[in-house]
Amino acid sequence: GAVVSQHPSRVICKSGTSVKIECRSLDFQATTMFWYRQFPKQSLMLMATSNEGSKATYEQGVEKDKFLINHASLTLSTLTVTSAHPEDSSFYICSASVGRSTEAFFGQGTRLTVV
Amino acid sequence: AQKITQTQPGMFVQEKEAVTLDCTYDTSDPSYGLFWYKQPSSGEMIFLIYQGSYDQQNATEGRYSLNFQKARKSANLVISASQLGDSAMYFCAMSPRSGGSYIPTFGRGTSLIVHP
């Protein structure tokens, strides 16, 4: 199957700093990428959907100024957590799909800890 | 809006036995897809199986099969001949078919532990 690479896998940052997480589709062009957040022992919550070259669509309750998403190319989407706070600590995971494909390919996830 | 319900927070099964993980859903969309994903402790989401709402036959992928009962709005995952490596969280997901693409909504998950 297709490969989605997410980097970094773990990051610890100080409160008030910004953190960028990259999601790359390695062997296919992803027309749509999704960003999810997962709290311990809970489900994945969709944060936003991004299509290459256009602004991301954020789910209700997700602060777009806090979680900046850029989908600059068909193989790369980035999530930047700005002015991170301890409550932003979580597992963030991206997925990518191609056109009308029924399958979404997931990255390995990023565990963010804000201290 | 769609809703996914997984009522089993945890399941135990003996190695080589079969296990069924329950999933019910609610949607008013006539066309939708149902998905199952496996999430090991490392965190990555592994796609297991897909069922389209208009598919006549239940989906199967190796040891995984999806028991799709449309009238009851259930999409249970059956894992045959369980292996120790099957121990993980399992998520059921559903998405309406909107504009030709899928945006899955996930259930709360079921933790499966396979005993030797």
Interface residues (C-beta under 8 A of the other chain):
Chain A: G1 T31 T32 F34 Q42 S43 L44 M45 L46 T49 F91 I93 S95 S97 G99 R100 S101 T102 E103 A104 F105 F106 G107 Q108 G109 R111
Chain B: G33 F35 Y37 S42 G43 E44 M45 I46 F47 Y50 G52 F91 G100 S101 Y102 I103 P104 T105 F106 G107 R108 G109
